[in-house]
Amino acid sequence: TESERRSGCALVDFGADTTTISVYKNNILRFLTVLPLGGNSITRDITTLQMEEEEAERLKKTYGDALYEEEPEQEEATCKLDDDSRIIKVADLNNIIEARAEEIIANVWNQIQLSGFDDKLLAGIIGHSGAMISDAVHSLSDVFATFIAFLGVKLSKKSADSEHPYGHDRLECVASMVLAAILLATGIGIGMSGVKTIIAGDYSHLQAPGTIALVAAIVSILTKEGMFWYTRHYAKILDSAAFMADAWHHRSDAFSSVGSLIGIGGAMFGFPVLDPLASVVICIFILKVAFDIFKDALDKMLDTSCSEEYEEKLADYIRKSRGVERLDLLRTRMFGNKVYIDAEIAVDGTLSLKDAHAIAEDVHDNVEKKFPNTKHIMIHVNPA
């Protein structure tokens, strides 16, 4: 309710593929993050009992209970697979569900503890630190950054349709560009404030920051660095450029908080100019991250080829494939977070069309398995 959001609350949206945590205070969204864990994570865990995902989903919905406890004297409850081939203990099923549910809850609680935005913003205002307030504004941009990363990934996963036969993968790049624009505006605003104070040259009106601002800066550095490693870990699992960009955004936050710490410390020791100067340093960090994110997104929008290392690894794999005499041509292009591949292979010229096609089909299927970020590979066959 509105009154709960005003007094302060955390909303947890447990979805199929993700869990979203939103922290509200004074009826304002203060913190937003997305965990790549959801109901489908539980379904995949159940498949370890040797069944298909469809069957695992059915058992989860029918018998699943994360708080399941079997009565000591009660007969052991069981459930059958659809084809009656096997019987599964309900206790075994729910032990798996409980384990994953506990992991998700622990991660949710960890994110709520990491949010800390309110205290940091309050520390800047009460502690009279321009650098700490600038850092808090930068942290507010984290809310937008994570939301846009989530939105981009969500929309890019939409299936191909008649108007978009190649899918929607590039929407993740569009989201990254919007994120870069938000960061750019944030950085310019923070930088201009610091520059105006420095140019004015009058620091008599600046109050020395208090200890609370100094402590908040230290806590901020540790928290942001922890969020960097956390987001980076799941970005690698999801192979998501948007979430990886969000991870590096957290790392830039940690660096910017170091600037805040220097500015606050200097101001406390009688060098007030260091406080607005730190705001300018934070501005530079934000602008650098904005540029990197925009450049990466633009490269992927313009069908830029993959790295030389990636292409060499791919070419070597194709050359070693069964029936391939040589590799005549290899081109790659990034399509959002996926890769399109065009290859020409040479096979024995005396082979029948059917046999030559079978070799090409093997190469096609094996490349898509070995390089999971492959969106599509087109193989042309030449006679050797």
VOPAGU-2260 file (C-alpha; in pm, 1 decimal, decimal comma):
REM VOPAGU-2260
SITE   aa  ch    i         X         Y         Z
SITE  THR   A    0       0,0       0,0       0,0
SITE  GLU   A    1     100,4     364,9     -30,4
SITE  SER   A    2     135,1     400,8     346,9
SITE  GLU   A    3     366,6      99,5     360,3
SITE  ARG   A    4     580,9     239,6      78,7
SITE  ARG   A    5     594,0     570,3     264,2
SITE  SER   A    6     701,6     416,1     596,5
SITE  GLY   A    7     944,7     180,3     421,5
SITE  CYS   A    8     912,7    -167,9     275,8
SITE  ALA   A    9    1072,3    -421,6      44,5
SITE  LEU   A   10     868,2    -575,8    -237,8
SITE  VAL   A   11     981,9    -913,6    -372,0
SITE  ASP   A   12     843,6   -1030,2    -707,3
SITE  PHE   A   13     917,4   -1401,0    -749,7
SITE  GLY   A   14     893,6   -1473,2   -1124,2
SITE  ALA   A   15     963,4   -1760,2   -1361,3
SITE  ASP   A   16    1324,6   -1669,2   -1447,6
SITE  THR   A   17    1403,0   -1378,1   -1215,7
SITE  THR   A   18    1328,3   -1240,7    -870,3
SITE  THR   A   19    1294,5    -860,8    -844,7
SITE  ILE   A   20    1357,8    -674,7    -517,3
SITE  SER   A   21    1228,8    -315,9    -479,9
SITE  VAL   A   22    1297,6    -110,1    -165,6
SITE  TYR   A   23    1069,7     188,4     -97,3
SITE  LYS   A   24    1103,3     471,5     154,7
SITE  ASN   A   25     895,7     791,5     169,5
SITE  ASN   A   26     693,0     647,8    -118,4
SITE  ILE   A   27    1001,2     664,1    -347,6
SITE  LEU   A   28    1175,6     369,3    -512,3
SITE  ARG   A   29    1519,1     373,9    -345,2
SITE  PHE   A   30    1667,6      45,4    -463,7
SITE  LEU   A   31    1591,5    -203,6    -739,4
SITE  THR   A   32    1778,1    -517,9    -830,5
SITE  VAL   A   33    1706,2    -837,6   -1022,8
SITE  LEU   A   34    1827,0   -1186,0    -929,5
SITE  PRO   A   35    1854,7   -1444,9   -1210,1
SITE  LEU   A   36    1672,8   -1701,4    -995,7
SITE  GLY   A   37    1306,2   -1793,5   -1013,8
SITE  GLY   A   38    1049,3   -2069,4   -1041,2
SITE  ASN   A   39    1221,2   -2225,4   -1343,5
SITE  SER   A   40    1538,5   -2265,8   -1134,1
SITE  ILE   A   41    1340,8   -2497,9    -906,2
SITE  THR   A   42    1200,0   -2685,5   -1206,0
SITE  ARG   A   43    1549,7   -2745,1   -1346,0
SITE  ASP   A   44    1665,8   -2870,1   -1004,3
SITE  ILE   A   45    1382,2   -3125,7   -1000,5
SITE  THR   A   46    1500,2   -3262,3   -1338,7
SITE  THR   A   47    1801,6   -3404,8   -1148,4
SITE  LEU   A   48    1557,1   -3677,3   -1044,6
SITE  GLN   A   49    1588,3   -3789,4   -1408,4
SITE  MET   A   50    1282,0   -3648,0   -1579,4
SITE  GLU   A   51    1195,5   -3390,8   -1845,5
SITE  GLU   A   52    1129,7   -3026,0   -1752,7
SITE  GLU   A   53     759,9   -3055,1   -1843,8
SITE  GLU   A   54     718,4   -3342,8   -1598,2
SITE  ALA   A   55     923,0   -3159,3   -1333,1
SITE  GLU   A   56     699,1   -2852,8   -1367,7
SITE  ARG   A   57     386,5   -3068,1   -1324,6
SITE  LEU   A   58     519,6   -3233,7   -1008,1
SITE  LYS   A   59     627,6   -2898,1    -866,4
SITE  LYS   A   60     281,0   -2748,9    -914,0
SITE  THR   A   61      99,9   -3058,0    -789,2
SITE  TYR   A   62     311,9   -3170,1    -492,0
SITE  GLY   A   63     558,1   -2887,0    -429,4
SITE  ASP   A   64     581,3   -2742,9     -77,2
SITE  ALA   A   65     894,8   -2563,9      46,0
SITE  LEU   A   66     769,2   -2606,0     405,9
SITE  TYR   A   67     683,5   -2975,8     367,3
SITE  GLU   A   68     723,2   -3192,8     677,5
SITE  GLU   A   69     632,9   -3559,5     685,2
SITE  GLU   A   70     460,8   -3688,2     997,9
SITE  PRO   A   71     675,4   -3951,3    1176,7
SITE  GLU   A   72     401,0   -4214,9    1192,3
SITE  GLN   A   73     246,1   -4127,9     857,1
SITE  GLU   A   74     296,7   -4353,9     555,7
SITE  GLU   A   75     564,8   -4221,4     319,7
SITE  ALA   A   76     395,7   -4008,6      51,4
SITE  THR   A   77     485,8   -4078,4    -312,7
SITE  CYS   A   78     392,3   -3952,7    -658,1
SITE  LYS   A   79     404,8   -4115,3   -1002,8
SITE  LEU   A   80     547,4   -3986,7   -1327,6
SITE  ASP   A   81     295,3   -3935,0   -1608,2
SITE  ASP   A   82     397,1   -4254,5   -1785,2
SITE  ASP   A   83     382,7   -4454,7   -1457,8
SITE  SER   A   84     746,0   -4557,6   -1518,6
SITE  ARG   A   85     874,0   -4451,1   -1177,1
SITE  ILE   A   86     758,0   -4349,8    -830,9
SITE  ILE   A   87     912,8   -4042,0    -663,4
SITE  LYS   A   88     911,2   -3975,6    -290,1
SITE  VAL   A   89     731,2   -3649,3    -214,3
SITE  ALA   A   90     989,0   -3581,5      58,3
SITE  ASP   A   91    1276,0   -3607,1    -194,6
SITE  LEU   A   92    1092,5   -3370,8    -429,7
SITE  ASN   A   93    1032,5   -3111,7    -158,9
SITE  ASN   A   94    1386,6   -3133,7     -20,7
SITE  ILE   A   95    1504,8   -3009,2    -361,6
SITE  ILE   A   96    1241,8   -2733,3    -365,1
SITE  GLU   A   97    1327,4   -2626,3      -9,6
SITE  ALA   A   98    1702,4   -2606,6     -84,2
SITE  ARG   A   99    1655,2   -2377,0    -382,6
SITE  ALA   A  100    1388,8   -2168,0    -202,9
SITE  GLU   A  101    1629,7   -2113,1      89,4
SITE  GLU   A  102    1900,8   -2000,9    -155,0
SITE  ILE   A  103    1665,0   -1749,9    -320,7
SITE  ILE   A  104    1547,7   -1615,2      16,9
SITE  ALA   A  105    1909,8   -1577,9     134,6
SITE  ASN   A  106    1996,8   -1386,3    -183,2
SITE  VAL   A  107    1690,1   -1162,6    -144,3
SITE  TRP   A  108    1781,8   -1083,9     216,9
SITE  ASN   A  109    2141,7   -1014,1     113,3
SITE  GLN   A  110    2022,7    -761,6    -149,4
SITE  ILE   A  111    1794,0    -588,9     101,8
SITE  GLN   A  112    2092,2    -551,7     336,0
SITE  LEU   A  113    2308,6    -422,7      50,6
SITE  SER   A  114    2054,9    -159,9     -59,1
SITE  GLY   A  115    2162,1      95,2     205,9
SITE  PHE   A  116    2064,6     390,6     -15,7
SITE  ASP   A  117    1859,1     583,8     240,9
SITE  ASP   A  118    2133,7     587,0     504,2
SITE  LYS   A  119    2393,6     703,2     254,3
SITE  LEU   A  120    2184,3     990,8     117,4
SITE  LEU   A  121    2094,5    1095,5     472,6
SITE  ALA   A  122    2464,9    1077,6     567,5
SITE  GLY   A  123    2552,2    1325,6     293,0
SITE  ILE   A  124    2287,9    1576,2     401,5
SITE  ILE   A  125    2344,4    1550,0     778,6
SITE  GLY   A  126    2724,0    1522,6     740,4
SITE  HIS   A  127    2738,3    1831,1     509,9
SITE  SER   A  128    2930,4    1650,0     233,0
SITE  GLY   A  129    2876,2    1752,8    -130,5
SITE  ALA   A  130    3084,6    1455,2    -243,5
SITE  MET   A  131    2871,1    1213,5     -40,8
SITE  ILE   A  132    2547,8    1364,0    -180,5
SITE  SER   A  133    2694,0    1339,8    -533,7
SITE  ASP   A  134    2780,9     978,6    -460,4
SITE  ALA   A  135    2425,8     917,5    -339,1
SITE  VAL   A  136    2282,8    1068,4    -658,7
SITE  HIS   A  137    2515,4     839,2    -853,6
SITE  SER   A  138    2376,8     547,6    -652,2
SITE  LEU   A  139    2022,3     656,7    -738,0
SITE  SER   A  140    2121,3     608,9   -1101,9
SITE  ASP   A  141    2188,5     243,6   -1004,0
SITE  VAL   A  142    1813,1     200,2    -971,6
SITE  PHE   A  143    1762,9     310,3   -1332,2
SITE  ALA   A  144    2067,8     114,0   -1450,6
SITE  THR   A  145    1947,3    -216,0   -1304,5
SITE  PHE   A  146    1591,0    -156,3   -1423,8
SITE  ILE   A  147    1705,7     -84,7   -1779,3
SITE  ALA   A  148    1941,1    -384,5   -1778,9
SITE  PHE   A  149    1651,4    -604,7   -1663,7
SITE  LEU   A  150    1410,3    -454,4   -1918,3
SITE  GLY   A  151    1660,6    -492,6   -2202,8
SITE  VAL   A  152    1731,4    -856,6   -2122,2
SITE  LYS   A  153    1360,0    -930,4   -2079,2
SITE  LEU   A  154    1259,2    -775,7   -2413,7
SITE  SER   A  155    1554,5    -925,9   -2601,8
SITE  LYS   A  156    1433,8   -1275,7   -2504,4
SITE  LYS   A  157    1105,6   -1231,2   -2692,9
SITE  SER   A  158    1058,2   -1490,1   -2964,0
SITE  ALA   A  159    1086,3   -1398,7   -3332,8
SITE  ASP   A  160     763,8   -1290,5   -3502,5
SITE  SER   A  161     647,4   -1197,9   -3854,2
SITE  GLU   A  162     773,0    -839,7   -3819,0
SITE  HIS   A  163    1099,7    -938,9   -3650,8
SITE  PRO   A  164    1198,4   -1275,5   -3804,3
SITE  TYR   A  165    1552,1   -1249,7   -3657,8
SITE  GLY   A  166    1430,0   -1195,3   -3302,0
SITE  HIS   A  167    1464,6    -899,9   -3064,7
SITE  ASP   A  168    1821,5    -946,0   -2935,7
SITE  ARG   A  169    1927,7    -591,8   -3027,4
SITE  LEU   A  170    1680,6    -445,7   -2777,9
SITE  GLU   A  171    1940,8    -524,3   -2513,0
SITE  CYS   A  172    2176,3    -288,7   -2699,6
SITE  VAL   A  173    1907,1     -19,9   -2712,5
SITE  ALA   A  174    1860,0     -55,8   -2336,2
SITE  SER   A  175    2235,3     -18,4   -2284,3
SITE  MET   A  176    2234,6     302,3   -2492,1
SITE  VAL   A  177    1952,2     445,8   -2280,4
SITE  LEU   A  178    2150,7     349,8   -1970,5
SITE  ALA   A  179    2456,0     531,3   -2111,9
SITE  ALA   A  180    2244,3     843,6   -2175,1
SITE  ILE   A  181    2112,3     841,8   -1816,0
SITE  LEU   A  182    2465,9     804,7   -1681,4
SITE  LEU   A  183    2585,7    1086,3   -1907,9
SITE  ALA   A  184    2319,4    1324,7   -1776,5
SITE  THR   A  185    2390,1    1221,3   -1415,6
SITE  GLY   A  186    2764,7    1274,6   -1458,6
SITE  ILE   A  187    2729,6    1616,5   -1622,4
SITE  GLY   A  188    2495,4    1737,8   -1346,9
SITE  ILE   A  189    2731,8    1627,2   -1069,7
SITE  GLY   A  190    3039,4    1765,6   -1248,1
SITE  MET   A  191    2887,2    2108,8   -1316,8
SITE  SER   A  192    2796,7    2150,9    -949,6
SITE  GLY   A  193    3154,1    2078,3    -840,4
SITE  VAL   A  194    3312,2    2294,7   -1113,1
SITE  LYS   A  195    3092,5    2596,7   -1023,5
SITE  THR   A  196    3201,9    2573,3    -659,8
SITE  ILE   A  197    3570,6    2548,1    -757,2
SITE  ILE   A  198    3551,5    2839,9   -1005,2
SITE  ALA   A  199    3374,8    3058,3    -746,8
SITE  GLY   A  200    3676,1    3006,3    -520,5
SITE  ASP   A  201    3480,8    3082,6    -203,1
SITE  TYR   A  202    3472,7    2784,5      32,7
SITE  SER   A  203    3382,4    2973,0     348,6
SITE  HIS   A  204    3019,4    2868,0     315,5
SITE  LEU   A  205    3110,9    2499,3     296,3
SITE  GLN   A  206    3072,8    2313,4     624,1
SITE  ALA   A  207    3329,6    2046,6     708,1
SITE  PRO   A  208    3176,0    1701,1     665,6
SITE  GLY   A  209    3102,3    1505,9     981,6
SITE  THR   A  210    3220,3    1159,3    1080,8
SITE  ILE   A  211    2891,7    1005,8     963,2
SITE  ALA   A  212    2972,2    1105,0     603,0
SITE  LEU   A  213    3320,0     951,4     630,2
SITE  VAL   A  214    3183,6     622,2     768,8
SITE  ALA   A  215    2910,5     614,7     501,3
SITE  ALA   A  216    3174,9     653,8     227,1
SITE  ILE   A  217    3370,6     353,7     361,6
SITE  VAL   A  218    3054,6     141,3     386,5
SITE  SER   A  219    2959,8     250,9      35,6
SITE  ILE   A  220    3293,5     135,3    -109,4
SITE  LEU   A  221    3263,4    -211,7      47,6
SITE  THR   A  222    2896,9    -250,0     -49,6
SITE  LYS   A  223    2946,1    -145,2    -413,3
SITE  GLU   A  224    3248,4    -368,9    -460,6
SITE  GLY   A  225    3044,3    -660,9    -323,6
SITE  MET   A  226    2760,5    -580,9    -565,2
SITE  PHE   A  227    3011,8    -571,3    -852,9
SITE  TRP   A  228    3130,3    -927,2    -786,6
SITE  TYR   A  229    2775,4   -1050,4    -724,6
SITE  THR   A  230    2632,2    -902,0   -1047,8
SITE  ARG   A  231    2940,8   -1003,7   -1249,6
SITE  HIS   A  232    2901,2   -1365,2   -1133,3
SITE  TYR   A  233    2541,8   -1389,9   -1259,3
SITE  ALA   A  234    2615,8   -1186,5   -1573,9
SITE  LYS   A  235    2863,6   -1459,9   -1672,4
SITE  ILE   A  236    2609,1   -1732,0   -1597,9
SITE  LEU   A  237    2342,8   -1554,0   -1809,4
SITE  ASP   A  238    2596,5   -1438,2   -2072,6
SITE  SER   A  239    2430,2   -1096,8   -2053,5
SITE  ALA   A  240    2614,3    -786,1   -2176,0
SITE  ALA   A  241    2355,5    -559,5   -2010,3
SITE  PHE   A  242    2402,9    -717,5   -1667,8
SITE  MET   A  243    2782,8    -716,3   -1717,3
SITE  ALA   A  244    2758,5    -342,7   -1794,3
SITE  ASP   A  245    2553,4    -304,9   -1476,6
SITE  ALA   A  246    2826,4    -492,0   -1283,7
SITE  TRP   A  247    3093,1    -251,7   -1409,1
SITE  HIS   A  248    2858,4      31,7   -1316,7
SITE  HIS   A  249    2876,9     -96,1    -958,3
SITE  ARG   A  250    3258,1    -112,1    -984,0
SITE  SER   A  251    3266,5     250,5   -1104,0
SITE  ASP   A  252    3048,5     334,1    -802,6
SITE  ALA   A  253    3312,9     183,3    -574,6
SITE  PHE   A  254    3584,6     393,8    -740,0
SITE  SER   A  255    3370,8     706,3    -719,3
SITE  SER   A  256    3316,2     642,7    -347,7
SITE  VAL   A  257    3693,6     633,5    -305,8
SITE  GLY   A  258    3691,3     986,3    -453,4
SITE  SER   A  259    3421,5    1078,8    -202,4
SITE  LEU   A  260    3632,7     938,8      82,4
SITE  ILE   A  261    3933,3    1149,2     -25,1
SITE  GLY   A  262    3718,3    1461,5     -60,7
SITE  ILE   A  263    3547,9    1413,7     275,4
SITE  GLY   A  264    3874,5    1336,6     454,1
SITE  GLY   A  265    4045,8    1639,4     299,2
SITE  ALA   A  266    3758,3    1870,5     390,3
SITE  MET   A  267    3761,6    1745,0     750,2
SITE  PHE   A  268    4134,4    1827,8     773,2
SITE  GLY   A  269    4091,4    2184,2     650,5
SITE  PHE   A  270    4099,6    2147,5     270,4
SITE  PRO   A  271    3735,3    2212,1     172,4
SITE  VAL   A  272    3823,7    2242,3    -197,9
SITE  LEU   A  273    3878,3    1864,5    -202,3
SITE  ASP   A  274    3504,8    1805,9    -146,6
SITE  PRO   A  275    3379,9    1970,0    -473,1
SITE  LEU   A  276    3694,9    1839,0    -644,0
SITE  ALA   A  277    3589,4    1484,9    -548,5
SITE  SER   A  278    3249,6    1550,9    -708,8
SITE  VAL   A  279    3431,7    1633,9   -1034,4
SITE  VAL   A  280    3633,5    1310,4   -1006,0
SITE  ILE   A  281    3308,3    1115,7    -960,3
SITE  CYS   A  282    3172,1    1291,2   -1269,7
SITE  ILE   A  283    3471,1    1168,5   -1474,0
SITE  PHE   A  284    3417,2     809,7   -1359,6
SITE  ILE   A  285    3048,7     824,4   -1455,9
SITE  LEU   A  286    3123,8     971,1   -1799,0
SITE  LYS   A  287    3388,8     703,8   -1863,6
SITE  VAL   A  288    3142,2     424,3   -1782,0
SITE  ALA   A  289    2874,2     591,2   -1998,5
SITE  PHE   A  290    3115,9     604,6   -2293,5
SITE  ASP   A  291    3222,3     238,9   -2254,3
SITE  ILE   A  292    2863,2     114,0   -2232,8
SITE  PHE   A  293    2755,8     321,0   -2534,3
SITE  LYS   A  294    3053,7     206,3   -2744,3
SITE  ASP   A  295    2994,7    -161,7   -2662,1
SITE  ALA   A  296    2622,6    -132,0   -2750,8
SITE  LEU   A  297    2701,1      55,6   -3074,5
SITE  ASP   A  298    2952,9    -210,8   -3182,6
SITE  LYS   A  299    2687,7    -477,9   -3141,6
SITE  MET   A  300    2427,3    -271,5   -3329,3
SITE  LEU   A  301    2662,9    -224,7   -3627,9
SITE  ASP   A  302    2727,0    -596,9   -3689,1
SITE  THR   A  303    3087,6    -568,1   -3569,8
SITE  SER   A  304    3288,5    -890,0   -3610,5
SITE  CYS   A  305    3385,5   -1094,1   -3307,0
SITE  SER   A  306    3731,7   -1078,4   -3154,5
SITE  GLU   A  307    4027,7   -1231,9   -3338,4
SITE  GLU   A  308    4070,7   -1481,6   -3054,8
SITE  TYR   A  309    3706,3   -1594,6   -3084,0
SITE  GLU   A  310    3730,8   -1636,5   -3462,7
SITE  GLU   A  311    4057,3   -1834,1   -3438,5
SITE  LYS   A  312    3904,9   -2069,1   -3182,2
SITE  LEU   A  313    3594,0   -2113,0   -3398,7
SITE  ALA   A  314    3796,4   -2169,1   -3719,4
SITE  ASP   A  315    4017,7   -2427,6   -3549,6
SITE  TYR   A  316    3709,9   -2614,1   -3423,6
SITE  ILE   A  317    3549,5   -2624,1   -3772,1
SITE  ARG   A  318    3873,1   -2742,2   -3941,0
SITE  LYS   A  319    3893,9   -3036,3   -3698,4
SITE  SER   A  320    3535,1   -3143,5   -3767,3
SITE  ARG   A  321    3474,4   -3482,6   -3929,5
SITE  GLY   A  322    3475,0   -3472,3   -4310,9
SITE  VAL   A  323    3598,5   -3111,6   -4341,7
SITE  GLU   A  324    3897,4   -3087,3   -4578,9
SITE  ARG   A  325    3955,1   -2715,1   -4526,1
SITE  LEU   A  326    3786,9   -2392,7   -4420,6
SITE  ASP   A  327    3755,2   -2151,9   -4717,2
SITE  LEU   A  328    3574,8   -1860,0   -4550,0
SITE  LEU   A  329    3465,2   -1752,7   -4203,1
SITE  ARG   A  330    3274,6   -1436,7   -4111,9
SITE  THR   A  331    3116,3   -1344,9   -3778,7
SITE  ARG   A  332    2900,9   -1054,5   -3668,6
SITE  MET   A  333    2758,0    -961,9   -3330,9
SITE  PHE   A  334    2379,5    -936,2   -3317,4
SITE  GLY   A  335    2298,3    -793,4   -2975,9
SITE  ASN   A  336    2449,2   -1044,5   -2734,9
SITE  LYS   A  337    2443,3   -1323,6   -2994,8
SITE  VAL   A  338    2666,9   -1410,6   -3290,2
SITE  TYR   A  339    2582,9   -1481,6   -3654,6
SITE  ILE   A  340    2834,1   -1702,6   -3838,1
SITE  ASP   A  341    2883,4   -1753,1   -4213,1
SITE  ALA   A  342    3125,6   -2028,8   -4312,7
SITE  GLU   A  343    3236,5   -2203,6   -4631,4
SITE  ILE   A  344    3383,2   -2549,0   -4588,0
SITE  ALA   A  345    3539,4   -2779,7   -4847,1
SITE  VAL   A  346    3454,6   -3153,6   -4845,3
SITE  ASP   A  347    3551,5   -3447,0   -5066,4
SITE  GLY   A  348    3423,0   -3356,6   -5415,3
SITE  THR   A  349    3331,0   -3718,1   -5493,2
SITE  LEU   A  350    3075,7   -3738,8   -5212,5
SITE  SER   A  351    2704,6   -3747,3   -5287,9
SITE  LEU   A  352    2494,9   -3439,7   -5210,1
SITE  LYS   A  353    2335,0   -3627,6   -4922,4
SITE  ASP   A  354    2672,5   -3714,6   -4761,5
SITE  ALA   A  355    2811,9   -3362,6   -4812,6
SITE  HIS   A  356    2497,4   -3216,6   -4656,2
SITE  ALA   A  357    2532,3   -3452,4   -4358,1
SITE  ILE   A  358    2884,5   -3319,4   -4291,5
SITE  ALA   A  359    2761,7   -2959,4   -4309,8
SITE  GLU   A  360    2472,1   -3044,3   -4077,1
SITE  ASP   A  361    2713,7   -3198,0   -3823,2
SITE  VAL   A  362    2933,5   -2888,3   -3830,0
SITE  HIS   A  363    2625,3   -2667,1   -3789,5
SITE  ASP   A  364    2488,8   -2858,1   -3488,7
SITE  ASN   A  365    2825,3   -2902,5   -3316,1
SITE  VAL   A  366    2918,9   -2534,8   -3347,3
SITE  GLU   A  367    2586,8   -2429,8   -3192,0
SITE  LYS   A  368    2651,8   -2670,0   -2901,1
SITE  LYS   A  369    3017,2   -2573,1   -2852,3
SITE  PHE   A  370    2954,2   -2196,9   -2888,1
SITE  PRO   A  371    2618,9   -2141,4   -2708,5
SITE  ASN   A  372    2602,5   -1769,3   -2792,2
SITE  THR   A  373    2558,1   -1859,8   -3161,7
SITE  LYS   A  374    2233,2   -1713,3   -3293,4
SITE  HIS   A  375    2263,2   -1889,8   -3630,9
SITE  ILE   A  376    2534,5   -2041,8   -3847,0
SITE  MET   A  377    2505,9   -2066,9   -4227,1
SITE  ILE   A  378    2733,3   -2325,4   -4390,9
SITE  HIS   A  379    2813,1   -2331,1   -4762,2
SITE  VAL   A  380    2979,8   -2646,0   -4902,3
SITE  ASN   A  381    3255,3   -2635,8   -5169,1
SITE  PRO   A  382    3406,1   -2940,1   -5342,8
SITE  ALA   A  383    3769,0   -3003,4   -5233,7
